[in-house]
Amino acid sequence: MVGLSAGTRVYLALGATDLRKSIDGLALLVEAQFTLSALSGHWFAFCNRRRTLVKILYWDRNGFCLWQKRLEKETFRWPQREVDVLEVGARELLMVLEGMELVPRGAHKHWTYDSIY
């Protein structure tokens, strides 16, 4: 996606967001509710209650960009709310936009170890 470089972080606002909000309303939501800087260049993605609309807000050098995708049929498999915001990678964002779940049922869990013994 345009503007999504290797160092760019992607944040999903979990749960439903009132997407009648435009750039200013979404930027205020990022700053107030998530205590993140809307001017950071990172991407902030929001989904509506019916899970048919996603908006992505990001700052690009000299102004805000607002990207939107609306589904005519089906719904996004937007993650359920356990926290207010979830940081994901570009690959995971594309998975969600294509209708896939972030953690498919039955996938292997990610384990970390301190040593091999």
N, C-alpha and C positions, 0 to 999 in steps of 0.2 A: 504494500500500500504506500502511496505517496507520503513522504514526510516521516515514515517510520524507520528510523535508523537503528543500528545495533544497540546504541546506548539508551534508546527511548524506552521508558517503562510504560506499561499499560495497566490502568486501574479500572476494574469493573465495579460500578455502584450496584451492590446486590439488592434484591428486592425490587419493588416497582418505584419508578420515578415519574412524576407528572411531566410529560414531555411536551406540554404546551409551553414550557419554559424555552426561551431562546438562549442565545449566547450569554447574556448578562446573568440570567437566572441560574443557568448551569454553572457558570464560573463562580457565582456566590455560593452555590451548594458545595463545590469542590473546596473552596476556602473555609467556609464555616463548619460544615458537617464533617468533612474528612480531614480538616486541618492540613491540607496540601496546597501548594502554590499552583494556581491555574496558569501562571506565566512560565512554568518550568519547561515547557516543550513536551512534557509527557502527555499521553493520551488518556482521556477519561470517558468511559463508555457507560451509557445509561439505557435502560429498557423500560417500556411502559407496562402497565398492569396486565394488559391482554397478551403481552409478549409477542407483539406483531411489529414493533417499531424499536429500532436502536438508533441512538444518536451518539456520536463521538466528537468530543470537544478537545482541541489542542491549540496551543500558541505556536505560530510559525513566523519567526523573526520579527515581524512588525504588525501582526494582527492575529485575531482568533480565526480558526477554521472550524466549521461545524459540518460534519459528515452525517448522512442519514441513510438508513436502509429500512424500507417498509415491505413486509411480506404480504402478498395478496392471499396466499393460502398457507396453512400450517402455522407453527409458532417457533420462536427461538427457545432453545433449551437453556434458559438463563439460570445460573446457579442460584440455589435457595439461600436465604439469609441466615448466616451463622455469625457473620461480622458485617459491618457496614460497607467495607470496601475490600476487594481482593486484587492483589497484584498478580498479573499473568504475563506471559510472553506473547510475542507477535503470533506465534504458531497457535497458541490457545485462543487468541482473539479470532483468528481466521476460522478455527474449528467452530466456535460459537456462532459466527456469522454464517457458516455453511450448514448450521442446524445440528451439529454434533454436541454431545455432552463433554464437558471438560474432563470428568473422570468417568469413563464408561463403566458400566456395571461389570464386575468380574475381572477388571484389569488388575495387574500386579501392583501391590503397594510399593512405594519407594522406601527402601531401608537404607540407613546410614550406619556405618560401623566405625569404631575407633581403631580397631586392629583386626588382623586376620585370625587371631587366636581367641 
